[in-house]
Every structure is written in structure tokens, then in C-alpha cells.
Amino acid sequence: QAMQTGSTSLNHFDSSLRRYLEKRCVDDASENKAQWQWLFSEFSKLKLFTCAIPTGSFFHLGTTWELADFLTIGASHFEEVPEIALRNDTSSHKQRMRSFGNSIGLVRRSGTFISGFPTETSRYSTALNSVLVSKSTGSAIGEGSVIEHSFMNCPNSTIEIGERCLLSGIRMNFNGCSSIHIPSGLCLQMLPLKKSNGKKKSYICICLGVDDPIKDVPVKTIFGMDFQCVLQRSGLTESDIWDEIIPSSRRMLWNAKIHPILHHSSSKGDGSHVDLTYLNWIHELYTQNDIDLKSSS
């Protein structure tokens, strides 16, 4: 009986591993098959436990826009919230956000220092555990935007953050950039990569539209714009964005090659900085007049 049970468990493990690899389009020819197998083997050993608190409450934040709206509306206990942050939410949903935000002590400013951004442009934004410094008169933070866990020092640069943006983990100087434009409705997150000996610090910069459905097939929007229009305007093709091994039925933003790796650089007198001017390329896509880049949805 013990041998039979062990055999059954092994078969279940093998079939689960096979499904796991198939979902990620990993076959015997894939170079990274061993890494995926290792991840599955290690994580499958973990046990999941839940704890139900009788007097607790639950608020589900399953998408980027839900998180951004919650951090904006949930922090506005006694203020009116601009329409841009409300989408199609009902007043009862807005009140539930505010009530839950109040119960966990959510506020618009926490552990944050902001200098050089006009008060009227950042009144309805939320900044948590962040430092934002700019000496340019053109810098601004749009309504409904959220900045968290970021250090943005822009002494000689103009930084314009659009409306309803979400910025997370942006921690560096922008001494080498003349201006940075972050279009409205954009989510920007930087994740550090493991530093090898003698190599400069590097980051993956994840850039998506706040409303982009990252697991929808086929892809409808990217950077908050119509996907096919972006391909036409930029000259990119699907083969530039996905590996050939990924079939059309599995091509989504979740596995698209659209997130650049950025490196720390330094120049005399400027200190260490990172070049985020590639964001201006996305800004240019937004400002084209000869093609409708905005999603019809």
C-alpha cells in the first residue's frame, strides 16, 4: 500500500510538472527548462495555510488600476476625489475604499518629502515612503497618481508625471536627463537585478498601462494604447515582442519582451544616475496626430 501511494504521488508530481511547463511553452529544446523544473520542484514543497480572523475584513486588489484607485481614494477620508480616479465605481464602492483605507491608516503622504512640485498639481496624488525633488518650474504630478518606495532627485531636470500613474521602486538620480515625461495612465516599476562582481547595478524597468490586461489573449492594449496602432506607429512586429516558440494562443503582455534592462551610469560632477529618456519614446506615441493611438475600448 505504501509503495502504491508513493507511485501515485510521483505520477501526480510528474503530470503537474508537465502542465506547468506546457503553460510556459517550455519543451525539451528550451534552454531554460532546467531552471523552470527547479522552480517547480522547490515551490511545490511549500504548504499554504490560511487564517480566518472573525472580525477582519477583506478588500481584493487584483489589477493595477484597482491598486492605484484604492491608494488614491482610500487615502481621501475627508476630501473629494477627482473624477479621473473614480472610473465607473459607484458611491458605495468609493465609500468602502475610504472606510477600509481609514481602518488601516492610509494617508496621502507617509514617510515622504516632496520639493519643487506645485501643490496644486499634487493635491490629489498619493506618495508613500518616497523622496521627490525638482528645481524645475515645469515639474508636476498629475491627479490620481501614486508614487511609492521611490527616490527621485531631479535637480536639473523637468519631470512630468501624468494623471492616474503608478510609480514604484524608482530610486535614483536623474542628473543626466533634461526632461522626463511619464504619460497619463502609465505604470512604471523598477526591480533591481542581482549585482555580479565588478558590474554596475542594473534594473528591470517594467512599463505598462494601468488598465492593460496583462494576461488577455490576444493583446488589445499596450502602454494604454491600441496594440495594433502601436505596432504600426513604431515599426515593431510581433516577432520583436515574443519568441517564436510562444504560440499565438499564449502571446500576452505577461510574457512579452517589452521591459528594458537599465544600468547605472555616472559622469563627472553629475553623480550616479539612470537614463529613463526611453520613456519619451512612449510619450511620442501618445502625441502623434496622424494615427489614433488611443484604444477604442
KELUM-64415 format. One record per residue (C-alpha): x, y, z. Coordinates in pm, 1 decimal. Last residue first. Layout:
BEGIN
{node {X,Y,Z}}
...
//
This chain:
BEGIN
{node {-1217.4,5027.7,-2591.0}}
{node {-1123.8,5232.7,-2892.6}}
{node {-769.5,5229.0,-2764.8}}
{node {-583.1,5553.4,-2814.6}}
{node {-324.4,5551.8,-3087.3}}
{node {-542.9,5717.0,-3347.2}}
{node {-299.8,5798.4,-3625.1}}
{node {-185.6,6125.9,-3782.0}}
{node {-175.8,6321.2,-3456.5}}
{node {111.7,6153.8,-3272.4}}
{node {129.0,6273.0,-2910.0}}
{node {79.3,5940.9,-2734.4}}
{node {346.5,5764.3,-2934.9}}
{node {583.7,6049.7,-2852.9}}
{node {529.7,5987.0,-2480.7}}
{node {627.3,5624.0,-2532.9}}
{node {953.7,5740.5,-2689.7}}
{node {993.3,5989.6,-2403.2}}
{node {1000.7,5689.9,-2170.7}}
{node {1330.4,5594.6,-2334.2}}
{node {1464.3,5900.3,-2152.8}}
{node {1492.9,5694.5,-1836.0}}
{node {1872.3,5704.1,-1819.7}}
{node {1993.2,5613.4,-1473.4}}
{node {2207.6,5828.2,-1249.7}}
{node {2519.1,5828.2,-1035.8}}
{node {2691.6,6157.8,-973.3}}
{node {2671.2,6452.1,-1206.4}}
{node {3006.5,6615.0,-1136.1}}
{node {3197.8,6375.0,-1355.9}}
{node {2967.8,6127.6,-1523.2}}
{node {2795.5,5820.6,-1388.4}}
{node {2593.4,5530.9,-1519.0}}
{node {2359.3,5287.0,-1350.5}}
{node {2217.7,5036.3,-1595.6}}
{node {1869.6,4980.2,-1735.2}}
{node {1725.6,4648.2,-1852.5}}
{node {1427.7,4703.4,-2080.5}}
{node {1075.8,4560.1,-2033.9}}
{node {894.8,4486.2,-2360.2}}
{node {977.2,4122.1,-2425.9}}
{node {619.3,3995.1,-2385.7}}
{node {542.2,3709.8,-2144.0}}
{node {271.5,3872.1,-1928.5}}
{node {178.5,4109.4,-2210.0}}
{node {14.9,3814.2,-2383.3}}
{node {102.4,3562.4,-2652.0}}
{node {-21.4,3217.8,-2549.2}}
{node {-271.7,3143.3,-2827.6}}
{node {-33.5,3295.3,-3081.3}}
{node {222.2,3026.8,-2999.8}}
{node {537.6,3104.6,-2795.7}}
{node {836.1,2922.4,-2952.5}}
{node {882.9,3211.0,-3194.7}}
{node {987.6,3438.6,-2909.2}}
{node {758.4,3735.6,-2847.8}}
{node {797.7,4113.4,-2886.7}}
{node {1016.1,4151.3,-3195.2}}
{node {834.9,3861.1,-3363.2}}
{node {509.3,4051.5,-3304.5}}
{node {636.7,4329.9,-3525.8}}
{node {772.8,4675.4,-3443.3}}
{node {752.9,4967.6,-3686.5}}
{node {668.3,5208.2,-3405.1}}
{node {347.0,5357.4,-3547.9}}
{node {211.7,5035.8,-3694.8}}
{node {296.4,4825.1,-3391.2}}
{node {148.2,5090.4,-3161.8}}
{node {-168.8,5102.0,-3370.8}}
{node {-202.2,4724.5,-3346.4}}
{node {-174.6,4738.1,-2965.9}}
{node {-425.5,5019.4,-2906.3}}
{node {-280.4,5239.0,-2635.4}}
{node {-265.8,5212.5,-2255.1}}
{node {106.5,5131.3,-2264.9}}
{node {-4.8,4821.0,-2457.0}}
{node {-363.4,4743.5,-2546.7}}
{node {-558.0,4462.3,-2712.2}}
{node {-331.9,4162.0,-2668.2}}
{node {-497.6,3846.1,-2796.7}}
{node {-515.3,3695.1,-2543.5}}
{node {-556.4,3870.2,-2207.0}}
{node {-299.1,3809.7,-1932.6}}
{node {-160.7,4163.0,-1887.1}}
{node {-493.5,4344.7,-1914.2}}
{node {-358.4,4699.4,-1967.4}}
{node {-550.9,4947.2,-1749.0}}
{node {-250.5,5095.3,-1566.8}}
{node {-60.8,5087.5,-1895.3}}
{node {268.3,4905.8,-1878.1}}
{node {635.6,4973.0,-1801.6}}
{node {850.5,4732.3,-1604.4}}
{node {1206.6,4861.4,-1580.0}}
{node {1446.4,4580.6,-1496.1}}
{node {1736.3,4722.8,-1303.8}}
{node {2113.9,4712.0,-1313.7}}
{node {2396.7,4795.7,-1073.6}}
{node {2729.0,4813.7,-1247.6}}
{node {2944.3,4503.4,-1276.5}}
{node {3268.7,4429.7,-1092.5}}
{node {3129.8,4130.9,-907.8}}
{node {2778.6,4048.6,-1022.4}}
{node {2480.8,4250.4,-899.9}}
{node {2148.6,4070.9,-867.6}}
{node {1889.3,4268.7,-1058.6}}
{node {1695.5,4554.2,-903.9}}
{node {1323.0,4594.7,-985.4}}
{node {1190.7,4921.2,-1128.5}}
{node {819.2,4987.6,-1169.0}}
{node {631.9,5220.3,-1402.3}}
{node {255.3,5204.3,-1451.5}}
{node {119.0,5451.3,-1709.2}}
{node {-227.5,5608.2,-1712.3}}
{node {-108.6,5954.0,-1805.0}}
{node {222.4,5973.6,-1988.2}}
{node {551.8,5989.5,-1795.9}}
{node {755.2,6271.4,-1947.4}}
{node {1118.6,6304.3,-1845.6}}
{node {1328.1,6612.6,-1906.8}}
{node {1691.7,6718.3,-1939.3}}
{node {1829.2,6384.8,-1822.1}}
{node {2177.9,6323.5,-1681.1}}
{node {2106.6,6432.9,-1326.0}}
{node {1815.4,6195.1,-1286.9}}
{node {1917.3,6048.6,-953.2}}
{node {1791.8,5713.6,-834.7}}
{node {1522.2,5509.0,-665.2}}
{node {1212.3,5438.8,-877.3}}
{node {1066.3,5149.7,-673.8}}
{node {703.4,5208.6,-769.0}}
{node {532.7,5462.1,-992.6}}
{node {157.9,5433.7,-1062.4}}
{node {2.8,5689.9,-1294.8}}
{node {-350.5,5831.4,-1275.0}}
{node {-269.8,6166.8,-1434.3}}
{node {69.5,6234.0,-1586.6}}
{node {403.9,6265.8,-1412.5}}
{node {610.5,6547.3,-1560.6}}
{node {974.4,6554.7,-1458.7}}
{node {1183.9,6853.6,-1552.3}}
{node {1552.2,6807.2,-1486.5}}
{node {1840.1,6991.1,-1325.4}}
{node {1787.7,6897.0,-961.6}}
{node {1585.5,6578.5,-1040.4}}
{node {1618.3,6352.3,-734.4}}
{node {1361.2,6074.4,-747.5}}
{node {1375.0,5827.0,-460.1}}
{node {1082.4,5586.0,-472.0}}
{node {902.4,5345.1,-238.6}}
{node {561.2,5459.7,-365.0}}
{node {430.7,5721.0,-608.4}}
{node {57.6,5716.1,-685.9}}
{node {-123.8,5934.6,-940.5}}
{node {-487.7,6041.0,-909.8}}
{node {-423.6,6392.8,-1031.1}}
{node {-98.8,6454.9,-1214.1}}
{node {236.6,6534.5,-1053.2}}
{node {424.8,6831.9,-1196.7}}
{node {768.4,6961.6,-1293.3}}
{node {774.2,7267.7,-1518.7}}
{node {927.8,7509.5,-1268.1}}
{node {1240.8,7296.2,-1246.6}}
{node {1411.7,7260.4,-909.5}}
{node {1294.6,6902.4,-855.4}}
{node {1297.7,6672.5,-552.9}}
{node {1079.6,6367.7,-490.4}}
{node {1150.6,6145.6,-187.2}}
{node {931.1,5843.6,-118.4}}
{node {786.8,5617.9,152.6}}
{node {432.7,5674.1,25.3}}
{node {308.8,5944.1,-212.9}}
{node {-57.6,5978.2,-309.5}}
{node {-184.7,6231.8,-562.6}}
{node {-492.3,6454.1,-532.3}}
{node {-309.6,6768.1,-425.9}}
{node {-7.1,6708.1,-649.2}}
{node {-60.2,6965.8,-922.4}}
{node {-199.9,7234.8,-691.0}}
{node {93.9,7198.0,-454.3}}
{node {347.1,7280.5,-724.5}}
{node {632.7,7025.5,-735.8}}
{node {970.2,7162.9,-626.6}}
{node {1001.3,6964.7,-305.8}}
{node {833.9,6645.2,-186.6}}
{node {939.9,6450.4,123.6}}
{node {758.4,6128.9,216.6}}
{node {729.5,5892.5,512.4}}
{node {353.3,5893.1,461.6}}
{node {157.9,6136.7,247.1}}
{node {-190.1,6071.3,106.5}}
{node {-299.4,5868.5,409.7}}
{node {-386.2,5502.1,478.4}}
{node {-436.4,5426.7,848.1}}
{node {-552.8,5066.0,804.9}}
{node {-912.7,5141.4,910.1}}
{node {-915.8,5467.0,710.8}}
{node {-824.9,5288.5,388.9}}
{node {-1101.0,5033.1,451.7}}
{node {-1358.8,5307.0,507.2}}
{node {-1239.0,5508.5,208.5}}
{node {-1248.8,5207.9,-22.9}}
{node {-1593.7,5113.1,108.5}}
{node {-1712.0,5469.4,45.4}}
{node {-1590.5,5454.2,-312.7}}
{node {-1770.4,5122.8,-364.0}}
{node {-2089.0,5274.7,-222.6}}
{node {-2051.1,5579.2,-449.9}}
{node {-2036.9,5351.5,-751.4}}
{node {-1715.4,5299.5,-940.8}}
{node {-1715.4,5379.0,-1310.8}}
{node {-1363.4,5524.3,-1318.5}}
{node {-1319.3,5702.9,-983.2}}
{node {-965.4,5836.6,-1003.6}}
{node {-1026.3,6064.2,-1301.6}}
{node {-1338.0,6202.7,-1131.7}}
{node {-1128.1,6383.0,-873.1}}
{node {-1179.4,6268.6,-511.3}}
{node {-1346.4,6494.8,-258.9}}
{node {-1172.0,6501.2,73.3}}
{node {-1237.6,6369.3,423.6}}
{node {-1101.9,6016.3,412.4}}
{node {-906.3,6055.9,90.3}}
{node {-640.8,5786.0,143.9}}
{node {-867.5,5505.5,24.5}}
{node {-948.1,5700.2,-292.1}}
{node {-588.3,5733.6,-408.1}}
{node {-434.0,5411.4,-276.6}}
{node {-750.9,5226.1,-377.7}}
{node {-751.4,5372.8,-727.5}}
{node {-389.1,5272.9,-789.5}}
{node {-443.0,4919.9,-654.1}}
{node {-760.9,4867.6,-857.1}}
{node {-585.7,5007.1,-1165.2}}
{node {-303.7,4756.5,-1129.2}}
{node {-538.1,4460.1,-1100.7}}
{node {-645.1,4211.0,-833.9}}
{node {-695.5,4434.0,-533.9}}
{node {-946.9,4245.7,-315.9}}
{node {-1061.7,4406.8,7.6}}
{node {-1106.6,4175.9,304.4}}
{node {-1234.9,4237.1,654.4}}
{node {-1140.2,4100.3,995.2}}
{node {-1364.3,4044.2,1297.9}}
{node {-1356.0,3663.2,1282.2}}
{node {-995.9,3641.5,1152.0}}
{node {-960.9,3346.7,913.3}}
{node {-605.1,3215.4,886.7}}
{node {-494.6,3040.3,572.3}}
{node {-211.2,2792.6,518.9}}
{node {-23.5,2701.2,203.0}}
{node {243.0,2433.9,216.6}}
{node {570.7,2470.9,30.5}}
{node {730.3,2170.0,-137.7}}
{node {579.0,2264.0,-474.0}}
{node {787.9,2582.7,-467.0}}
{node {1118.2,2395.2,-482.6}}
{node {1028.6,2142.6,-753.7}}
{node {850.3,2398.6,-968.9}}
{node {1142.1,2640.7,-952.4}}
{node {1392.3,2364.1,-1029.9}}
{node {1189.4,2246.8,-1330.0}}
{node {1172.7,2603.1,-1463.5}}
{node {1551.3,2639.3,-1426.6}}
{node {1616.3,2305.8,-1600.7}}
{node {1393.4,2404.8,-1893.8}}
{node {1585.6,2728.5,-1951.5}}
{node {1746.6,2636.0,-2281.9}}
{node {1420.3,2508.1,-2427.2}}
{node {1458.5,2211.2,-2661.1}}
{node {1282.1,1968.5,-2427.2}}
{node {976.3,2196.2,-2412.9}}
{node {877.6,2510.0,-2221.8}}
{node {573.7,2699.5,-2350.2}}
{node {500.1,2836.2,-2002.0}}
{node {165.0,2661.5,-1978.6}}
{node {329.7,2344.9,-2109.7}}
{node {592.5,2354.1,-1835.6}}
{node {332.1,2369.1,-1556.2}}
{node {119.9,2101.4,-1721.6}}
{node {421.1,1867.6,-1733.3}}
{node {513.7,1946.6,-1373.5}}
{node {160.5,1864.2,-1259.2}}
{node {171.9,1534.2,-1451.7}}
{node {508.2,1445.0,-1299.6}}
{node {400.1,1534.7,-944.3}}
{node {77.9,1333.7,-978.7}}
{node {274.5,1034.6,-1107.1}}
{node {509.9,1061.9,-810.2}}
{node {220.6,1081.0,-565.7}}
{node {60.6,771.2,-719.7}}
{node {388.5,579.6,-701.5}}
{node {430.9,669.6,-335.9}}
{node {76.3,558.1,-258.4}}
{node {134.6,226.1,-435.5}}
{node {460.4,169.5,-246.8}}
{node {286.4,239.6,85.5}}
{node {0.0,0.0,0.0}}
//
